[in-house]
Amino acid sequence: MDSLLMLIPVALFLGLLGLGGFLWALRSGQFEDLDGAANRILFEEDDMPPPAAPPPAGENGKPEKRS
């Protein structure tokens, strides 16, 4: 019985702490763009330039030195 006197306030405090965290996340915009992450995975962005072509190879297969 003595443990209930301690556990009930602890449970209420943790519940209020969780509710406060949820309300803070709601007000700070954590749940604004729910579909953005799903769309970013599906569509490729062309921000990166294409890789550069390797220099032409000489007779021995190594790149030629240019002066």
Phi and psi in radians as a Rosetta constraint file:
Dihedral C 1 N 2 CA 2 C 2 CIRCULARHARMONIC -1.165 0.35
Dihedral N 2 CA 2 C 2 N 3 CIRCULARHARMONIC -0.528 0.35
Dihedral C 2 N 3 CA 3 C 3 CIRCULARHARMONIC -1.206 0.35
Dihedral N 3 CA 3 C 3 N 4 CIRCULARHARMONIC -0.534 0.35
Dihedral C 3 N 4 CA 4 C 4 CIRCULARHARMONIC -1.150 0.35
Dihedral N 4 CA 4 C 4 N 5 CIRCULARHARMONIC -0.578 0.35
Dihedral C 4 N 5 CA 5 C 5 CIRCULARHARMONIC -1.140 0.35
Dihedral N 5 CA 5 C 5 N 6 CIRCULARHARMONIC -0.431 0.35
Dihedral C 5 N 6 CA 6 C 6 CIRCULARHARMONIC -1.644 0.35
Dihedral N 6 CA 6 C 6 N 7 CIRCULARHARMONIC -0.665 0.35
Dihedral C 6 N 7 CA 7 C 7 CIRCULARHARMONIC -1.267 0.35
Dihedral N 7 CA 7 C 7 N 8 CIRCULARHARMONIC -0.599 0.35
Dihedral C 7 N 8 CA 8 C 8 CIRCULARHARMONIC -1.130 0.35
Dihedral N 8 CA 8 C 8 N 9 CIRCULARHARMONIC -0.859 0.35
Dihedral C 8 N 9 CA 9 C 9 CIRCULARHARMONIC -1.121 0.35
Dihedral N 9 CA 9 C 9 N 10 CIRCULARHARMONIC -0.614 0.35
Dihedral C 9 N 10 CA 10 C 10 CIRCULARHARMONIC -1.128 0.35
Dihedral N 10 CA 10 C 10 N 11 CIRCULARHARMONIC -0.750 0.35
Dihedral C 10 N 11 CA 11 C 11 CIRCULARHARMONIC -1.141 0.35
Dihedral N 11 CA 11 C 11 N 12 CIRCULARHARMONIC -0.727 0.35
Dihedral C 11 N 12 CA 12 C 12 CIRCULARHARMONIC -1.115 0.35
Dihedral N 12 CA 12 C 12 N 13 CIRCULARHARMONIC -0.719 0.35
Dihedral C 12 N 13 CA 13 C 13 CIRCULARHARMONIC -1.109 0.35
Dihedral N 13 CA 13 C 13 N 14 CIRCULARHARMONIC -0.795 0.35
Dihedral C 13 N 14 CA 14 C 14 CIRCULARHARMONIC -1.133 0.35
Dihedral N 14 CA 14 C 14 N 15 CIRCULARHARMONIC -0.654 0.35
Dihedral C 14 N 15 CA 15 C 15 CIRCULARHARMONIC -1.124 0.35
Dihedral N 15 CA 15 C 15 N 16 CIRCULARHARMONIC -0.767 0.35
Dihedral C 15 N 16 CA 16 C 16 CIRCULARHARMONIC -1.167 0.35
Dihedral N 16 CA 16 C 16 N 17 CIRCULARHARMONIC -0.626 0.35
Dihedral C 16 N 17 CA 17 C 17 CIRCULARHARMONIC -1.106 0.35
Dihedral N 17 CA 17 C 17 N 18 CIRCULARHARMONIC -0.767 0.35
Dihedral C 17 N 18 CA 18 C 18 CIRCULARHARMONIC -1.131 0.35
Dihedral N 18 CA 18 C 18 N 19 CIRCULARHARMONIC -0.729 0.35
Dihedral C 18 N 19 CA 19 C 19 CIRCULARHARMONIC -1.111 0.35
Dihedral N 19 CA 19 C 19 N 20 CIRCULARHARMONIC -0.725 0.35
Dihedral C 19 N 20 CA 20 C 20 CIRCULARHARMONIC -1.103 0.35
Dihedral N 20 CA 20 C 20 N 21 CIRCULARHARMONIC -0.709 0.35
Dihedral C 20 N 21 CA 21 C 21 CIRCULARHARMONIC -1.123 0.35
Dihedral N 21 CA 21 C 21 N 22 CIRCULARHARMONIC -0.696 0.35
Dihedral C 21 N 22 CA 22 C 22 CIRCULARHARMONIC -1.147 0.35
Dihedral N 22 CA 22 C 22 N 23 CIRCULARHARMONIC -0.768 0.35
Dihedral C 22 N 23 CA 23 C 23 CIRCULARHARMONIC -1.141 0.35
Dihedral N 23 CA 23 C 23 N 24 CIRCULARHARMONIC -0.657 0.35
Dihedral C 23 N 24 CA 24 C 24 CIRCULARHARMONIC -1.088 0.35
Dihedral N 24 CA 24 C 24 N 25 CIRCULARHARMONIC -0.767 0.35
Dihedral C 24 N 25 CA 25 C 25 CIRCULARHARMONIC -1.129 0.35
Dihedral N 25 CA 25 C 25 N 26 CIRCULARHARMONIC -0.640 0.35
Dihedral C 25 N 26 CA 26 C 26 CIRCULARHARMONIC -1.144 0.35
Dihedral N 26 CA 26 C 26 N 27 CIRCULARHARMONIC -0.765 0.35
Dihedral C 26 N 27 CA 27 C 27 CIRCULARHARMONIC -1.299 0.35
Dihedral N 27 CA 27 C 27 N 28 CIRCULARHARMONIC -0.469 0.35
Dihedral C 27 N 28 CA 28 C 28 CIRCULARHARMONIC -1.548 0.35
Dihedral N 28 CA 28 C 28 N 29 CIRCULARHARMONIC 0.066 0.35
Dihedral C 28 N 29 CA 29 C 29 CIRCULARHARMONIC 1.512 0.35
Dihedral N 29 CA 29 C 29 N 30 CIRCULARHARMONIC 0.402 0.35
Dihedral C 29 N 30 CA 30 C 30 CIRCULARHARMONIC -1.216 0.35
Dihedral N 30 CA 30 C 30 N 31 CIRCULARHARMONIC -0.398 0.35
Dihedral C 30 N 31 CA 31 C 31 CIRCULARHARMONIC -1.962 0.35
Dihedral N 31 CA 31 C 31 N 32 CIRCULARHARMONIC 0.435 0.35
Dihedral C 31 N 32 CA 32 C 32 CIRCULARHARMONIC -1.285 0.35
Dihedral N 32 CA 32 C 32 N 33 CIRCULARHARMONIC -0.849 0.35
Dihedral C 32 N 33 CA 33 C 33 CIRCULARHARMONIC -1.999 0.35
Dihedral N 33 CA 33 C 33 N 34 CIRCULARHARMONIC 1.438 0.35
Dihedral C 33 N 34 CA 34 C 34 CIRCULARHARMONIC -1.344 0.35
Dihedral N 34 CA 34 C 34 N 35 CIRCULARHARMONIC -0.472 0.35
Dihedral C 34 N 35 CA 35 C 35 CIRCULARHARMONIC -1.639 0.35
Dihedral N 35 CA 35 C 35 N 36 CIRCULARHARMONIC -0.148 0.35
Dihedral C 35 N 36 CA 36 C 36 CIRCULARHARMONIC -1.100 0.35
Dihedral N 36 CA 36 C 36 N 37 CIRCULARHARMONIC -0.785 0.35
Dihedral C 36 N 37 CA 37 C 37 CIRCULARHARMONIC -1.154 0.35
Dihedral N 37 CA 37 C 37 N 38 CIRCULARHARMONIC -0.657 0.35
Dihedral C 37 N 38 CA 38 C 38 CIRCULARHARMONIC -1.161 0.35
Dihedral N 38 CA 38 C 38 N 39 CIRCULARHARMONIC -0.671 0.35
Dihedral C 38 N 39 CA 39 C 39 CIRCULARHARMONIC -1.278 0.35
Dihedral N 39 CA 39 C 39 N 40 CIRCULARHARMONIC -0.599 0.35
Dihedral C 39 N 40 CA 40 C 40 CIRCULARHARMONIC -1.142 0.35
Dihedral N 40 CA 40 C 40 N 41 CIRCULARHARMONIC -0.519 0.35
Dihedral C 40 N 41 CA 41 C 41 CIRCULARHARMONIC -1.263 0.35
Dihedral N 41 CA 41 C 41 N 42 CIRCULARHARMONIC -0.591 0.35
Dihedral C 41 N 42 CA 42 C 42 CIRCULARHARMONIC -1.420 0.35
Dihedral N 42 CA 42 C 42 N 43 CIRCULARHARMONIC -0.559 0.35
Dihedral C 42 N 43 CA 43 C 43 CIRCULARHARMONIC -1.921 0.35
Dihedral N 43 CA 43 C 43 N 44 CIRCULARHARMONIC 2.286 0.35
Dihedral C 43 N 44 CA 44 C 44 CIRCULARHARMONIC -1.518 0.35
Dihedral N 44 CA 44 C 44 N 45 CIRCULARHARMONIC 2.347 0.35
Dihedral C 44 N 45 CA 45 C 45 CIRCULARHARMONIC -1.635 0.35
Dihedral N 45 CA 45 C 45 N 46 CIRCULARHARMONIC 2.471 0.35
Dihedral C 45 N 46 CA 46 C 46 CIRCULARHARMONIC -1.738 0.35
Dihedral N 46 CA 46 C 46 N 47 CIRCULARHARMONIC 0.805 0.35
Dihedral C 46 N 47 CA 47 C 47 CIRCULARHARMONIC -1.381 0.35
Dihedral N 47 CA 47 C 47 N 48 CIRCULARHARMONIC -0.501 0.35
Dihedral C 47 N 48 CA 48 C 48 CIRCULARHARMONIC -1.517 0.35
Dihedral N 48 CA 48 C 48 N 49 CIRCULARHARMONIC 2.378 0.35
Dihedral C 48 N 49 CA 49 C 49 CIRCULARHARMONIC -1.248 0.35
Dihedral N 49 CA 49 C 49 N 50 CIRCULARHARMONIC 2.738 0.35
Dihedral C 49 N 50 CA 50 C 50 CIRCULARHARMONIC -1.152 0.35
Dihedral N 50 CA 50 C 50 N 51 CIRCULARHARMONIC 2.679 0.35
Dihedral C 50 N 51 CA 51 C 51 CIRCULARHARMONIC -1.126 0.35
Dihedral N 51 CA 51 C 51 N 52 CIRCULARHARMONIC 2.568 0.35
Dihedral C 51 N 52 CA 52 C 52 CIRCULARHARMONIC -1.247 0.35
Dihedral N 52 CA 52 C 52 N 53 CIRCULARHARMONIC 2.584 0.35
Dihedral C 52 N 53 CA 53 C 53 CIRCULARHARMONIC -1.288 0.35
Dihedral N 53 CA 53 C 53 N 54 CIRCULARHARMONIC 2.482 0.35
Dihedral C 53 N 54 CA 54 C 54 CIRCULARHARMONIC -1.189 0.35
Dihedral N 54 CA 54 C 54 N 55 CIRCULARHARMONIC 2.668 0.35
Dihedral C 54 N 55 CA 55 C 55 CIRCULARHARMONIC -1.151 0.35
Dihedral N 55 CA 55 C 55 N 56 CIRCULARHARMONIC 2.668 0.35
Dihedral C 55 N 56 CA 56 C 56 CIRCULARHARMONIC -1.114 0.35
Dihedral N 56 CA 56 C 56 N 57 CIRCULARHARMONIC 2.514 0.35
Dihedral C 56 N 57 CA 57 C 57 CIRCULARHARMONIC -1.510 0.35
Dihedral N 57 CA 57 C 57 N 58 CIRCULARHARMONIC 2.578 0.35
Dihedral C 57 N 58 CA 58 C 58 CIRCULARHARMONIC -1.460 0.35
Dihedral N 58 CA 58 C 58 N 59 CIRCULARHARMONIC -2.833 0.35
Dihedral C 58 N 59 CA 59 C 59 CIRCULARHARMONIC -1.174 0.35
Dihedral N 59 CA 59 C 59 N 60 CIRCULARHARMONIC -0.606 0.35
Dihedral C 59 N 60 CA 60 C 60 CIRCULARHARMONIC -1.619 0.35
Dihedral N 60 CA 60 C 60 N 61 CIRCULARHARMONIC 0.148 0.35
Dihedral C 60 N 61 CA 61 C 61 CIRCULARHARMONIC 1.577 0.35
Dihedral N 61 CA 61 C 61 N 62 CIRCULARHARMONIC -0.093 0.35
Dihedral C 61 N 62 CA 62 C 62 CIRCULARHARMONIC -1.675 0.35
Dihedral N 62 CA 62 C 62 N 63 CIRCULARHARMONIC 2.691 0.35
Dihedral C 62 N 63 CA 63 C 63 CIRCULARHARMONIC -1.075 0.35
Dihedral N 63 CA 63 C 63 N 64 CIRCULARHARMONIC 2.486 0.35
Dihedral C 63 N 64 CA 64 C 64 CIRCULARHARMONIC -1.300 0.35
Dihedral N 64 CA 64 C 64 N 65 CIRCULARHARMONIC 2.529 0.35
Dihedral C 64 N 65 CA 65 C 65 CIRCULARHARMONIC -1.509 0.35
Dihedral N 65 CA 65 C 65 N 66 CIRCULARHARMONIC 2.283 0.35
Dihedral C 65 N 66 CA 66 C 66 CIRCULARHARMONIC -1.890 0.35
Dihedral N 66 CA 66 C 66 N 67 CIRCULARHARMONIC 2.426 0.35
